[in-house]
Amino acid sequence: MSVTKVFMTMGALLACGAMSAPAASQQTAAEKMNTYLDQANKVAMLNGNVMVVDHGKIVLRRTIGCADSSCKRPLTLKDRFVIGSIAKEFDSVGLLMLAEQGKLSLTDPVSKFIPDLPAWAGTVTLDHLLHYTSGLPDVDWDTVHSDADAFRNIRAIKQLDYPAGTHYAYNNNNTFLRRRVIEAVSGMSYADFLRKREFPKAGIRDAVIDPTDTTPRVAKGFDAQFKPDPLTVDMTGWPALTLDDFIRWSNCIKKFCLITPESTRQIITTGNPKWQTGLGHGTMDGQKLVYHRHDGNNHNFEALLLMDASKDRTLLFLTSRNHIDVYIPAEAIDAILDGKPYAPPGANQ
């Protein structure tokens, strides 16, 4: 989504009470961002932790709202958040780490590593899994509540929805198989691979994998009516991150701390800019990652990573009350830093 997509014209902004009053114009950018976030929380638009890094400096790092639906405990910077599909970056990077070690190739078929799958697995490559062009049908979440369930359903697939490599279809069966290939090649569980091979090099210090309702310091999701989400795990391998670990991961991808620029390009390049990859969306310029965008959600959790090297800026949002599209506050923050008009919280609801 473009960072200007939801902006109205200047005239329309003034008509609806845009943040352009004299008092607002006299505020610094940091004051404007904090005012915006405070107001966003008051209108139930935002509950979560936010970080803004601009030109190498953290200009905003704060919590807004409650740690759970009871609102008896405020959020802290030590709370871990479910990050939804952004967690898929970890298994995508893991495959390329193993490729760089010569232990696999992206042209290898899935059947090479998981031989007990049906014949179609001989036509689906690891590259297809990374780019969601495998032809695999989507997960049947009504029947999948464990890895065993997922494996059972995948083994029962008689035919792909379309020949591998011919169409794009985003779904978690690709993610599930990426993680199982990592286990087959590395000889360890996917969770151990993250803890031993990825987290230390990325500087991630406080992540948990597959948190449950009893895991300490995990923000709990809830809806607009304060109904709590259950923290259930239907497939394993989902890291929950603190805000500080989230920026460490973003910087790791940007600075190629785990895989090379060439490997990053292999993941992030796609035939259509609307298609996602294992790293979400992004563009490379030579040996530089110039843009990286990925969002993820799970029930009422929504996370967002926006890295724009052309502005030397990274925006991170970890939210747990998905009342409104998290891109809206992100676009407002971006506009504040660019000195552009922005709609007040709630104007787009």
C-alpha positions in Angstrom: 0.0 0.0 0.0 1.4 3.4 -0.9 2.2 5.7 2.0 0.0 8.4 0.3 -2.9 6.2 -0.6 -5.2 7.3 2.3 -4.3 11.0 2.3 -7.0 13.4 1.2 -6.4 16.7 -0.6 -5.4 19.7 1.5 -8.8 21.2 1.1 -10.5 18.1 2.3 -8.1 17.8 5.2 -8.9 21.3 6.4 -12.6 20.6 6.0 -12.4 17.6 8.3 -10.2 19.2 10.8 -6.7 18.1 9.7 -3.8 18.4 12.0 -2.9 21.9 10.7 -4.1 24.3 13.4 -1.6 26.9 14.6 -1.0 24.9 17.9 -0.2 21.8 15.9 2.1 23.6 13.5 4.2 24.9 16.3 4.8 21.4 17.7 8.0 19.5 16.8 7.7 16.4 14.8 8.2 14.3 17.9 5.4 16.2 19.7 3.1 15.8 16.7 3.7 12.1 16.6 3.1 11.6 20.3 -0.1 13.8 20.1 -1.3 11.8 17.1 -0.7 8.4 18.9 -2.3 9.6 22.1 -5.4 10.7 20.2 -5.4 7.5 18.2 -5.6 5.5 21.4 -8.4 7.6 22.7 -10.6 6.9 19.7 -9.7 3.1 19.9 -7.7 3.3 16.8 -4.4 2.1 18.2 -3.2 -0.2 21.0 0.4 -1.3 20.8 4.1 -0.4 20.7 5.6 1.9 18.0 9.1 2.7 17.0 10.3 5.3 14.4 13.9 5.4 13.3 14.8 8.4 11.1 18.2 9.1 9.7 19.8 6.6 12.0 18.2 7.9 15.2 15.3 6.5 17.2 12.9 9.5 17.2 10.0 7.6 18.8 9.9 4.5 20.9 6.8 4.1 23.1 3.8 2.0 24.2 0.2 3.0 23.9 -2.6 1.2 25.6 -3.3 -2.0 27.5 -1.5 -5.4 27.7 -4.8 -7.3 27.6 -8.6 -6.9 27.4 -8.9 -6.2 31.1 -6.8 -3.1 30.8 -5.5 -3.8 34.3 -1.9 -3.8 33.1 -0.4 -1.2 30.7 1.8 -2.3 27.9 5.5 -2.1 28.4 8.5 -2.1 26.0 9.3 -5.6 27.3 6.0 -7.1 26.0 6.3 -9.6 23.1 3.7 -9.4 20.3 2.5 -11.9 17.8 3.6 -10.7 14.4 1.5 -12.8 12.1 2.9 -13.3 8.6 6.1 -11.3 9.3 7.2 -14.5 11.1 7.5 -16.1 7.6 10.6 -14.0 7.1 12.5 -16.3 9.5 11.8 -19.5 7.6 12.5 -17.8 4.3 15.8 -16.5 5.5 16.5 -20.0 7.0 16.2 -21.7 3.6 18.7 -19.2 2.0 21.1 -19.7 4.9 21.1 -23.4 4.2 21.4 -22.7 0.5 24.5 -20.5 1.1 26.0 -23.4 3.0 25.5 -25.7 0.0 23.0 -27.9 1.8 20.1 -27.2 -0.6 19.2 -25.3 -3.8 16.1 -23.3 -4.4 15.6 -25.4 -7.6 15.4 -28.6 -5.5 12.0 -30.2 -5.4 10.2 -30.6 -2.0 10.2 -34.4 -2.5 14.0 -34.4 -2.1 13.6 -33.5 1.6 10.1 -34.9 2.4 9.9 -38.0 0.3 6.6 -39.4 1.6 4.5 -36.7 -0.1 2.4 -37.4 -3.2 3.9 -37.2 -6.7 3.2 -33.5 -7.1 6.0 -32.8 -4.5 8.4 -33.7 -7.3 7.2 -30.7 -9.3 7.2 -28.1 -6.5 10.5 -26.4 -5.8 11.7 -24.5 -2.8 11.6 -21.4 -4.9 7.9 -22.0 -5.5 7.4 -22.2 -1.8 9.2 -18.9 -1.2 7.2 -17.1 -3.8 3.7 -18.8 -3.2 3.6 -20.2 -6.7 3.6 -23.9 -5.6 0.0 -24.5 -6.6 -0.8 -25.9 -3.2 -4.3 -25.3 -1.9 -4.9 -23.2 1.2 -4.9 -24.6 4.7 -8.2 -26.0 5.9 -8.2 -24.2 9.2 -11.3 -26.1 10.3 -9.4 -29.3 10.4 -5.8 -28.1 11.2 -4.9 -27.5 14.8 -1.4 -29.0 14.9 1.5 -29.9 12.7 0.3 -33.4 12.5 -3.1 -32.2 11.1 -1.3 -30.1 8.5 0.9 -32.9 7.4 -2.1 -35.2 7.2 -4.0 -32.8 5.0 -1.0 -32.1 2.7 -0.3 -35.8 2.3 -4.0 -36.2 1.2 -3.7 -33.7 -1.6 -4.1 -35.6 -4.8 -3.6 -32.7 -7.2 -2.3 -29.2 -7.1 -4.8 -26.3 -7.7 -2.6 -25.4 -10.8 0.8 -26.5 -12.1 3.7 -25.4 -9.9 5.2 -22.1 -11.1 2.2 -21.0 -13.2 0.1 -19.0 -10.7 0.4 -17.0 -7.5 -1.6 -18.0 -4.4 -0.6 -16.8 -0.9 -1.2 -19.5 1.7 0.4 -21.1 4.8 0.9 -24.5 3.4 3.9 -23.0 1.6 5.2 -21.7 5.0 4.6 -25.0 6.7 6.6 -26.9 4.2 9.5 -24.4 4.2 9.8 -25.0 8.0 9.7 -28.8 7.6 12.5 -28.6 4.9 14.6 -26.6 7.3 14.1 -29.3 9.9 15.0 -32.1 7.5 18.2 -30.4 6.3 19.4 -28.9 9.6 18.6 -32.0 11.7 17.0 -29.9 14.4 13.5 -28.6 15.2 12.6 -25.4 13.5 12.3 -23.7 16.9 15.9 -24.7 17.7 17.1 -23.5 14.3 15.7 -20.1 15.1 17.1 -20.0 18.6 20.6 -21.3 17.7 21.2 -20.2 14.1 19.1 -17.0 13.5 18.3 -15.2 16.7 21.9 -14.8 18.0 23.3 -13.5 14.7 20.3 -11.1 14.3 20.8 -9.8 17.9 17.3 -11.0 18.9 17.4 -11.5 22.7 13.9 -11.8 24.0 11.7 -13.6 21.5 9.4 -16.5 22.3 8.2 -19.0 19.8 4.5 -20.1 19.8 3.4 -18.3 22.9 0.3 -19.4 24.8 -2.0 -17.7 27.3 0.4 -18.6 30.1 3.6 -17.3 28.5 4.7 -14.2 30.5 5.1 -10.8 28.9 3.1 -11.5 25.8 0.6 -8.9 24.8 -2.9 -10.4 24.5 -5.1 -9.5 21.6 -8.6 -8.2 21.9 -11.3 -6.7 19.7 -13.2 -3.4 19.7 -15.6 -4.7 22.4 -12.6 -5.9 24.6 -13.3 -9.5 23.8 -10.0 -11.4 24.2 -8.3 -13.6 21.6 -7.1 -17.0 22.6 -3.4 -17.6 22.0 -3.7 -20.9 20.1 -1.1 -22.5 17.9 -2.5 -24.3 14.9 0.9 -24.6 13.2 4.3 -24.3 15.0 7.1 -21.9 14.4 5.7 -18.4 15.1 8.0 -16.0 16.9 6.6 -13.2 19.1 8.9 -10.2 19.4 9.5 -7.1 21.5 9.8 -3.8 19.8 13.5 -3.7 20.3 13.9 -7.2 18.8 11.7 -6.2 15.9 14.0 -3.3 14.9 17.0 -5.7 15.3 15.4 -8.1 12.8 14.6 -5.3 10.4 18.2 -4.0 10.6 19.5 -7.5 10.1 17.5 -7.9 6.8 18.7 -4.4 5.7 22.3 -5.1 6.5 22.4 -8.7 5.4 23.6 -10.1 8.7 22.3 -13.6 8.0 22.2 -13.9 4.2 23.9 -12.0 1.3 22.4 -9.4 -0.9 22.2 -12.0 -3.7 20.2 -14.3 -1.5 18.0 -11.5 -0.3 17.3 -10.7 -4.0 16.4 -14.3 -4.7 13.7 -14.2 -2.0 12.3 -10.7 -2.6 12.2 -10.6 -6.4 8.9 -11.5 -7.9 7.2 -11.3 -11.3 4.5 -8.9 -10.1 4.9 -6.1 -7.5 1.5 -7.0 -6.0 2.7 -10.5 -5.1 4.2 -11.2 -1.7 7.3 -13.3 -1.1 8.7 -14.8 2.1 10.0 -11.3 2.9 6.8 -9.5 2.1 7.5 -6.8 -0.5 10.7 -5.1 -1.3 13.1 -3.8 -3.9 16.9 -4.0 -4.4 19.2 -1.5 -6.1 22.5 -3.4 -6.7 23.7 -4.6 -3.4 21.3 -2.4 -1.4 17.9 -3.2 -0.1 16.1 0.1 -0.7 12.6 -0.8 0.4 11.1 -3.4 2.6 7.4 -3.7 3.6 5.7 -6.5 5.4 2.5 -6.7 7.4 1.1 -9.5 9.4 -2.0 -10.2 11.4 -3.5 -13.0 13.6 -6.9 -12.4 15.0 -6.6 -8.9 16.5 -2.9 -8.7 16.3 -1.4 -6.6 13.5 2.2 -5.8 12.9 3.8 -3.6 10.3 7.4 -3.1 9.1 8.1 -0.2 6.7 11.8 0.4 5.8 12.4 3.1 3.1 16.1 3.6 2.5 15.3 6.6 0.2 14.1 8.4 3.3 16.6 6.6 5.7 13.5 5.7 7.7 12.0 2.7 9.4 8.5 2.5 11.0 7.5 -0.4 13.2 4.1 -1.1 14.6 3.1 -3.9 17.0 -0.6 -3.8 17.8 -3.0 -6.0 19.6 -6.4 -4.4 19.0 -6.9 -4.5 15.2 -9.7 -2.0 15.1 -8.5 -0.2 12.0 -5.9 -0.7 9.3 -2.5 -0.2 10.9 -1.3 1.5 7.7 -3.3 4.5 8.5 -1.4 5.6 11.6 1.8 4.6 9.8 1.0 6.9 6.9 0.2 9.7 9.3 3.6 9.3 11.1 5.3 9.3 7.7 3.5 12.5 6.7 4.5 14.2 10.0 8.2 13.4 9.4 7.9 14.7 5.8 6.2 17.9 6.9 3.0 17.0 5.0 -0.7 17.2 6.0 -2.3 14.3 7.6 -5.8 13.3 8.8 -6.5 13.3 12.5 -7.1 10.0 14.2 -10.5 8.6 13.5 -11.1 10.7 10.3 -10.9 7.6 8.1 -13.0 5.3 10.3 
